[in-house]
Amino acid sequence: MSTLLEDIKQCKICAAHLPNEPKPIVRFNEKSKIIIIGQAPGLRAHLSGLDFDDPSGDKLRGWLGVDRETFYNTANFAVIPMGFCYPGKGKTGDLPPRPECRPQWHPRIMETLNKVELTILIGAYAQKAYLGERFQKNLTQTVLNYYKFLPSAFPIPHPSPTNRFWMAKNKWFSTEVLPVLQQRVAMILS
């Protein structure tokens, strides 16, 4: 597993398409119980080298009901984004994750993780990739129907502050979905 992590850290497969030098940000170990698959690291994560080290991470940890120490313990949480490097800025936020990472690395990583009890799919990129034909009409419908993917997968929106309008429009997420997510996470980590 340490060889795989080292290979990932040296990856430059999409270097020609990135605004910065590749800096893959991914973490996991053979004891990881929960996998978080999101979009790609943001600029702050790229600069710090630590995933979810920003307001999105604070919100995500709140949604999960865990503190920083619990979250960054790789025996608890693996973070395997769709794209491992910061893709750059687009017109309305970060660019989509580079498509090279998932086929190159995800299968190799997943075959090393034997203790996983839950995969949290953040955003439409991860949900479409991992749910396939089970992905509903859109992200909102997929998250609303989260129970169809239990016990192994749990789709959620991105915890970015830019999603505040989605959150305001879909209050059921906070009142109905988050308690179930927190209960599932607490049960797995206990």
C-alpha positions as CSV (number, residue, x, y, z in Angstrom):
1,M,0.0,0.0,0.0
2,S,2.8,2.4,0.7
3,T,4.2,1.7,-2.8
4,L,0.8,2.6,-4.3
5,L,0.6,5.8,-2.3
6,E,4.1,6.7,-3.4
7,D,3.2,6.0,-7.1
8,I,0.2,8.3,-6.8
9,K,2.2,11.0,-5.2
10,Q,4.6,10.9,-8.2
11,C,1.8,10.9,-10.8
12,K,2.0,13.5,-13.5
13,I,-0.5,12.0,-16.0
14,C,-2.5,15.2,-16.4
15,A,0.3,17.7,-15.8
16,A,-0.2,19.3,-19.2
17,H,-3.8,20.2,-18.3
18,L,-3.2,21.7,-14.8
19,P,-2.6,25.3,-13.9
20,N,0.0,24.3,-11.3
21,E,2.5,21.5,-10.8
22,P,0.7,18.2,-10.0
23,K,0.2,17.7,-6.3
24,P,-2.0,14.6,-5.8
25,I,-4.0,14.8,-2.6
26,V,-5.4,11.4,-1.6
27,R,-5.4,9.5,1.7
28,F,-6.3,5.9,2.7
29,N,-5.0,2.9,4.5
30,E,-5.9,-0.7,4.8
31,K,-8.1,0.0,7.9
32,S,-10.2,2.8,6.4
33,K,-13.9,2.3,7.2
34,I,-15.4,5.1,5.3
35,I,-14.4,6.4,1.9
36,I,-15.2,9.9,0.8
37,I,-15.2,10.4,-3.0
38,G,-15.6,14.0,-3.9
39,Q,-14.7,16.2,-6.9
40,A,-11.1,17.4,-6.7
41,P,-8.9,19.3,-4.2
42,G,-9.5,23.1,-4.2
43,L,-6.8,25.7,-4.3
44,R,-6.4,25.8,-0.5
45,A,-6.0,22.1,-0.3
46,H,-3.5,22.3,-3.1
47,L,-1.5,24.9,-1.2
48,S,-1.7,23.1,2.2
49,G,-1.5,19.5,0.9
50,L,-4.4,18.6,3.1
51,D,-7.9,17.7,1.8
52,F,-10.9,19.5,3.0
53,D,-8.7,22.1,4.9
54,D,-11.2,24.9,4.2
55,P,-14.7,26.0,5.0
56,S,-16.1,23.1,2.9
57,G,-14.2,20.7,5.2
58,D,-15.6,22.4,8.3
59,K,-19.1,22.0,7.0
60,L,-18.5,18.4,5.9
61,R,-17.1,17.4,9.3
62,G,-20.3,19.0,10.8
63,W,-22.5,17.1,8.4
64,L,-20.7,13.9,9.4
65,G,-20.7,14.7,13.1
66,V,-17.0,14.2,13.6
67,D,-14.1,16.4,14.7
68,R,-10.8,17.1,12.8
69,E,-8.9,14.4,14.6
70,T,-11.5,11.7,13.8
71,F,-11.8,12.9,10.2
72,Y,-8.1,13.0,9.4
73,N,-7.5,9.5,11.0
74,T,-7.1,7.3,7.9
75,A,-8.3,4.3,9.8
76,N,-11.7,6.1,9.9
77,F,-11.8,8.0,6.6
78,A,-10.2,7.6,3.3
79,V,-10.4,10.5,0.9
80,I,-10.2,9.5,-2.8
81,P,-11.4,12.3,-5.1
82,M,-12.4,11.9,-8.7
83,G,-9.4,14.0,-9.6
84,F,-6.4,14.1,-7.3
85,C,-5.0,17.5,-8.3
86,Y,-6.4,21.0,-8.2
87,P,-7.9,21.4,-11.7
88,G,-7.9,25.2,-11.8
89,K,-10.6,27.9,-11.7
90,G,-13.6,28.1,-14.1
91,K,-16.3,30.7,-14.6
92,T,-18.5,29.6,-11.7
93,G,-16.1,27.7,-9.5
94,D,-13.3,25.2,-9.8
95,L,-13.0,23.3,-13.1
96,P,-14.3,19.7,-13.2
97,P,-11.9,17.0,-12.0
98,R,-9.5,15.7,-14.6
99,P,-10.8,12.4,-16.1
100,E,-7.4,10.6,-15.9
101,C,-7.3,9.8,-12.2
102,R,-10.3,7.6,-11.7
103,P,-9.4,4.9,-14.4
104,Q,-5.7,5.1,-13.5
105,W,-5.9,4.9,-9.7
106,H,-9.4,4.1,-8.3
107,P,-9.5,0.4,-9.1
108,R,-6.0,-0.1,-7.7
109,I,-6.9,1.7,-4.5
110,M,-10.3,0.1,-4.1
111,E,-8.9,-3.4,-4.2
112,T,-6.6,-2.6,-1.2
113,L,-9.5,-1.4,1.0
114,N,-11.2,-4.4,2.6
115,K,-12.7,-2.8,5.8
116,V,-14.9,-0.2,4.1
117,E,-18.5,-0.1,5.3
118,L,-19.6,3.1,3.6
119,T,-18.7,5.2,0.6
120,I,-19.9,8.9,0.7
121,L,-20.3,10.3,-2.8
122,I,-20.0,14.0,-2.8
123,G,-21.5,15.8,-5.8
124,A,-22.7,14.7,-9.2
125,Y,-19.3,13.7,-10.6
126,A,-18.8,11.0,-8.0
127,Q,-22.4,10.0,-7.9
128,K,-22.6,9.5,-11.7
129,A,-19.3,7.5,-11.7
130,Y,-20.1,5.2,-8.8
131,L,-23.9,4.9,-9.1
132,G,-24.0,4.6,-12.9
133,E,-27.5,3.9,-14.1
134,R,-28.8,4.2,-10.5
135,F,-28.0,7.9,-10.5
136,Q,-31.4,9.6,-10.5
137,K,-32.5,12.5,-12.8
138,N,-30.1,14.9,-11.1
139,L,-28.1,15.4,-7.9
140,T,-31.1,16.7,-6.0
141,Q,-33.1,13.6,-6.8
142,T,-30.2,11.3,-6.1
143,V,-29.6,12.9,-2.6
144,L,-33.3,12.9,-1.9
145,N,-33.4,9.1,-2.6
146,Y,-30.2,8.4,-0.6
147,Y,-31.9,5.4,1.1
148,K,-31.9,3.5,-2.2
149,F,-28.1,3.3,-2.0
150,L,-27.7,2.2,1.6
151,P,-26.0,0.5,3.3
152,S,-22.9,0.8,1.1
153,A,-23.2,4.3,-0.5
154,F,-24.5,7.6,0.6
155,P,-24.9,10.5,-1.9
156,I,-24.6,14.1,-0.6
157,P,-24.2,17.5,-2.2
158,H,-20.9,19.3,-2.0
159,P,-20.5,21.2,1.3
160,S,-19.1,24.3,-0.5
161,P,-20.4,27.7,0.7
162,T,-21.3,28.2,-3.0
163,N,-24.0,25.6,-2.5
164,R,-25.9,27.8,0.0
165,F,-28.7,28.4,-2.5
166,W,-29.2,24.6,-3.0
167,M,-29.2,24.2,0.8
168,A,-31.8,27.0,1.2
169,K,-34.0,25.5,-1.5
170,N,-33.7,21.9,-0.1
171,K,-34.1,22.2,3.6
172,W,-35.1,18.5,3.8
173,F,-31.4,17.7,3.4
174,S,-30.6,19.2,6.9
175,T,-33.6,17.9,8.6
176,E,-34.1,14.4,7.1
177,V,-30.9,13.3,5.4
178,L,-28.1,14.6,7.7
179,P,-29.4,12.8,10.8
180,V,-29.4,9.5,9.0
181,L,-25.8,10.2,7.7
182,Q,-24.6,11.1,11.1
183,Q,-26.2,8.0,12.7
184,R,-24.6,5.8,10.0
185,V,-21.1,7.3,10.5
186,A,-21.4,7.1,14.3
187,M,-22.4,3.5,14.1
188,I,-19.4,2.6,11.8
189,L,-16.9,4.5,13.9
190,S,-18.1,3.2,17.3
